[in-house]
Amino acid sequence: MTAPVSAILFDLDGTLVDPAGAITGGIATALERHGLPVPGPDRLASLVGPPLQESLASLEGVTAENMPSVIRDYRAGYLSHGMAASTVYPGVRDALEDLRADHRLVVATSKPRSLARQLLRVQGLDHLFAAVCGSNDDETAPLPPHGTKVQAMDEALAAVGHPERAVMVGDRHFDLAGATHHGIPGIGVLWGFGSRHELEGAGATVLCEDAGDLPAHCRALLTAART
């Protein structure tokens, strides 16, 4: 009998890859170039996770008229140096290699899917994933009704044949809300942008402080889901 298929869904920025200021610094630079107010560091950090369009819309001075040009400036900087400046979090590569041996791994991110694939290639992680699912490459397009994270998770689960068991791994409340929406456990990682308070409040099934512990957490939750 074929073993039940199981999948592990991963957020990208703040979970697998440390943007190293590429996102927050890039947003700040794009705002400055347009003569717009630049929020403080904590506010900028809170913008990592949601779709860029959604994050920018929440900022003072960003309008429907100037948003496309702000996004273009941000993406130009990200492509020229931000992507290469990002780094894989310590222990993540080994954890993925371990988990890949007996699970389907999929990326489910709010990042535009083409950029997500490119980032994974640059970081040497692309071969580890069965699929990479993200938001619309047109960042001025209307957002999906249930949000980009839920949509990315829909696509991710479909890409691996709607597995019998799955778990979501992420660093922000959006990731855990997506897990709840799909009725699967959510692991909140504490090396990214979300605080312990945020992740606990979002209903994380488990919190993980060290990437070295991630394989054990994933396997424990997937085994529990089987019983």
C-alpha positions in Angstrom: 0.0 0.0 0.0 1.3 3.5 -0.9 2.1 5.6 2.2 -0.2 8.6 2.7 1.1 11.7 1.0 2.1 14.5 3.4 3.2 18.0 2.6 5.0 20.8 4.5 4.2 24.3 3.3 6.7 27.1 4.0 6.5 30.8 4.0 9.6 32.4 2.4 10.9 35.8 3.8 11.3 35.6 7.5 11.0 31.8 7.5 13.5 30.3 5.0 15.4 33.4 4.0 16.5 36.5 6.0 16.0 39.5 3.8 18.8 41.3 5.6 17.1 44.6 5.3 16.4 44.2 1.6 12.6 44.5 2.1 12.5 47.2 4.9 15.4 49.2 3.5 14.1 48.9 -0.1 10.7 50.2 1.0 12.3 53.1 2.8 14.4 54.0 -0.2 11.5 53.9 -2.6 9.4 56.1 -0.3 12.3 58.6 0.0 12.7 58.8 -3.7 9.0 59.8 -4.0 9.3 62.4 -1.2 7.0 60.3 1.1 7.3 59.9 4.9 9.4 56.9 6.0 8.1 55.0 9.0 10.3 53.9 11.9 12.1 50.5 12.0 9.4 48.6 13.9 6.7 49.8 11.5 8.8 48.9 8.5 9.4 45.4 9.9 5.7 44.9 10.3 5.4 45.3 6.5 7.2 42.1 5.9 4.7 39.3 5.3 1.6 40.9 3.6 1.6 41.6 -0.2 3.6 44.7 -1.0 0.5 46.4 -2.4 -1.3 45.9 0.9 1.6 47.0 3.0 2.2 50.2 0.9 -1.5 51.1 1.0 -1.3 51.3 4.8 1.4 54.0 4.7 0.9 57.8 4.8 1.2 59.4 1.4 0.9 56.3 -0.7 -2.0 56.5 -3.0 -3.5 54.5 -5.9 -1.9 57.0 -8.2 1.7 56.8 -6.9 1.8 53.2 -5.8 2.8 51.6 -9.1 5.9 53.8 -9.4 6.8 53.2 -5.7 6.5 49.4 -6.4 8.7 49.8 -9.5 11.4 51.6 -7.6 11.3 49.1 -4.8 11.5 46.1 -7.1 14.3 47.6 -9.2 16.4 47.9 -6.0 15.4 44.4 -4.8 16.4 42.8 -8.1 19.7 44.7 -8.4 21.1 43.9 -4.9 18.4 43.0 -2.3 17.9 39.5 -3.5 21.6 38.6 -3.4 22.0 40.3 0.0 19.4 38.0 1.5 20.7 34.8 3.3 19.3 31.5 4.3 18.6 31.4 8.1 21.0 29.1 10.0 19.9 25.5 10.1 17.2 25.9 7.6 19.0 24.3 4.7 19.8 21.2 6.7 16.2 21.0 8.0 14.8 21.1 4.5 17.2 18.4 3.3 16.1 16.2 6.2 12.4 16.8 5.6 12.6 16.4 1.9 13.5 12.7 2.4 9.9 11.8 3.3 7.7 14.7 2.7 6.7 17.0 -0.2 7.9 20.5 0.4 6.1 23.5 -1.0 6.6 27.3 -0.7 3.4 29.3 -0.1 4.3 33.0 0.0 2.7 36.3 -0.6 5.7 37.3 -2.7 5.1 37.3 -6.5 5.7 33.8 -7.7 8.3 34.6 -10.3 10.4 36.6 -7.7 10.0 33.8 -5.2 11.3 31.3 -7.6 14.2 33.6 -8.5 15.1 34.1 -4.9 15.1 30.4 -4.2 17.4 29.9 -7.2 19.8 32.6 -6.0 19.9 31.1 -2.5 20.4 27.5 -3.8 17.1 26.2 -2.4 15.0 25.7 -5.5 15.8 22.0 -5.9 14.3 21.2 -2.5 10.7 22.2 -3.4 8.0 20.3 -5.3 6.3 23.6 -6.1 6.6 27.3 -5.5 3.3 29.2 -5.1 2.9 32.9 -4.6 0.9 36.0 -5.5 0.2 37.5 -8.9 3.3 38.9 -10.7 1.3 42.0 -11.4 1.4 43.7 -8.1 -1.1 46.3 -9.1 -3.8 43.7 -9.7 -6.7 43.4 -7.3 -6.0 41.2 -4.2 -7.8 37.9 -4.0 -10.9 37.9 -1.7 -9.4 35.6 1.0 -5.9 37.1 0.8 -2.8 36.1 -1.1 -1.6 33.7 1.6 -4.7 31.7 1.5 -4.6 31.6 -2.2 -1.0 30.6 -2.3 -1.7 27.8 0.1 -4.7 26.7 -2.0 -2.3 26.4 -5.0 0.4 24.7 -2.9 -1.9 22.0 -1.6 -3.3 21.4 -5.1 0.3 21.3 -6.6 1.0 18.2 -4.4 -2.3 16.5 -5.0 -4.2 17.7 -1.9 -2.3 15.5 0.6 -3.9 13.7 3.4 -1.7 15.5 5.9 -0.1 18.9 5.8 1.4 21.5 8.1 2.2 25.2 7.5 5.5 26.8 8.7 5.7 30.6 8.9 6.9 33.6 11.0 3.8 35.9 10.8 0.1 35.7 11.9 -0.8 35.6 8.2 0.8 32.2 7.8 -1.0 30.8 10.8 -4.4 32.3 9.7 -3.9 30.5 6.4 -3.2 27.3 8.3 -6.4 27.8 10.3 -8.4 28.5 7.1 -7.2 25.2 5.7 -7.7 23.2 8.9 -4.0 22.2 9.2 -1.5 22.7 12.0 0.7 25.8 12.0 4.2 26.1 13.2 5.3 29.6 14.2 9.1 30.2 13.8 10.7 32.7 16.2 13.7 33.7 14.1 11.7 35.8 11.7 9.6 39.0 12.0 6.7 37.8 14.2 7.0 38.0 18.0 6.1 35.1 20.3 3.0 37.2 21.3 1.9 37.6 17.7 2.3 33.9 16.9 0.7 32.6 20.1 -2.2 35.0 19.5 -2.6 33.7 16.0 -3.1 30.2 17.3 0.3 28.6 16.5 0.1 24.8 17.2 3.8 24.8 18.0 6.5 27.5 18.3 9.9 26.7 17.1 13.0 28.7 18.3 15.7 26.8 16.4 15.6 25.5 12.8 17.3 22.4 14.0 14.2 21.5 15.8 11.9 22.0 12.8 12.0 18.4 11.4 11.0 16.9 14.7 8.1 19.4 15.1 6.8 18.8 11.6 7.0 15.0 11.9 5.3 15.1 15.3 2.4 17.1 14.0 2.0 15.1 10.8 2.1 11.8 12.8 -0.6 13.2 15.1 -2.8 14.1 12.1 -2.6 10.5 10.9 -4.1 9.1 14.1 
